[in-house]
Amino acid sequence: MYGILMVLCQRQRIMAESGKVAMETVAVRVSEGGRIVIPAEYRRALGLQVGDEILLQLDDHELRLFTRRQAIRRVQEMLRGTLPPGRSPSEELIAERRAEAARE
């Protein structure tokens, strides 16, 4: 694609009645080297600081940007309810590692 490429950023506003995030679309330009500037309001909403790592995901021709903390939270929400009550994968993993260490 040639010419000016526009990237859409989403402005977040929490909706009290549903707890969901409402989005407003804002256009920013892609500069030299594919750089875009994330507006300060968005960086604050995401808790981003200079030098922080962010994750990018291309999904159905949309670019999604999120923090590692958000990615972990998303996976935890997906897995919530899939384990039987009282079962802890982390405790099971620790027990397995201790058993392996004892055998060595």
C-alpha positions as CSV (number, residue, x, y, z in Angstrom):
1,M,0.0,0.0,0.0
2,Y,1.4,3.4,-0.9
3,G,0.7,6.9,0.3
4,I,-0.2,8.0,3.8
5,L,-1.0,5.2,6.2
6,M,-3.3,6.0,9.1
7,V,-3.3,4.1,12.3
8,L,-6.3,4.2,14.6
9,C,-5.8,4.4,18.3
10,Q,-8.6,3.8,20.8
11,R,-9.4,6.2,23.6
12,Q,-10.7,4.4,26.6
13,R,-13.6,5.5,28.8
14,I,-15.0,3.2,31.5
15,M,-18.7,2.9,31.4
16,A,-20.0,2.6,35.0
17,E,-23.1,0.7,34.2
18,S,-21.4,-2.3,32.5
19,G,-17.8,-2.1,33.6
20,K,-16.8,-2.3,29.9
21,V,-14.6,0.1,28.0
22,A,-16.1,2.4,25.4
23,M,-13.9,3.4,22.5
24,E,-13.5,6.7,20.6
25,T,-11.4,6.5,17.5
26,V,-8.5,8.9,17.0
27,A,-6.2,9.0,13.9
28,V,-2.4,9.3,14.2
29,R,0.1,9.3,11.4
30,V,2.8,6.7,10.8
31,S,6.2,8.4,10.6
32,E,9.6,7.4,9.3
33,G,10.5,3.8,10.2
34,G,6.9,2.8,11.0
35,R,6.8,4.9,14.2
36,I,3.6,6.1,15.8
37,V,3.1,8.2,18.8
38,I,0.8,6.8,21.5
39,P,-1.0,9.9,22.9
40,A,-0.1,10.7,26.5
41,E,-3.7,10.0,27.8
42,Y,-3.5,6.5,26.4
43,R,-0.1,5.8,27.9
44,R,-1.4,6.9,31.2
45,A,-4.5,4.7,30.9
46,L,-2.2,1.7,30.1
47,G,0.3,2.7,32.8
48,L,3.1,2.8,30.1
49,Q,6.5,4.5,30.9
50,V,9.4,5.2,28.6
51,G,11.2,2.0,27.8
52,D,8.3,-0.3,28.7
53,E,7.7,-3.3,26.5
54,I,4.3,-3.6,24.8
55,L,2.9,-6.5,22.8
56,L,1.4,-6.1,19.3
57,Q,-1.2,-8.4,17.8
58,L,-2.5,-8.3,14.2
59,D,-6.0,-9.6,14.2
60,D,-8.3,-9.4,11.2
61,H,-6.4,-6.4,9.8
62,E,-6.5,-4.6,13.2
63,L,-3.4,-3.8,15.2
64,R,-4.0,-4.4,18.9
65,L,-1.6,-3.0,21.5
66,F,-1.5,-4.3,25.1
67,T,0.8,-4.7,28.1
68,R,2.2,-8.0,29.3
69,R,0.1,-7.6,32.4
70,Q,-3.0,-7.3,30.3
71,A,-2.0,-10.4,28.3
72,I,-1.6,-12.4,31.5
73,R,-4.9,-11.1,32.8
74,R,-6.6,-12.1,29.6
75,V,-5.2,-15.7,29.8
76,Q,-6.2,-16.0,33.4
77,E,-9.7,-14.9,32.6
78,M,-9.9,-17.5,29.8
79,L,-8.7,-20.3,32.1
80,R,-10.8,-19.3,35.1
81,G,-13.4,-21.9,35.8
82,T,-11.6,-24.6,33.8
83,L,-10.0,-26.2,36.9
84,P,-11.9,-28.2,39.5
85,P,-12.1,-26.4,42.9
86,G,-9.2,-27.0,45.2
87,R,-6.7,-27.8,42.4
88,S,-3.7,-25.5,42.0
89,P,-1.5,-26.0,38.9
90,S,1.3,-23.9,40.4
91,E,1.3,-26.1,43.6
92,E,1.3,-29.2,41.4
93,L,4.2,-27.9,39.4
94,I,6.2,-27.1,42.5
95,A,5.5,-30.6,43.9
96,E,6.7,-32.2,40.6
97,R,9.9,-30.1,40.6
98,R,10.7,-31.1,44.2
99,A,10.1,-34.8,43.4
100,E,12.4,-34.5,40.4
101,A,15.1,-32.8,42.6
102,A,14.8,-35.5,45.2
103,R,15.3,-38.2,42.6
104,E,18.5,-36.6,41.4
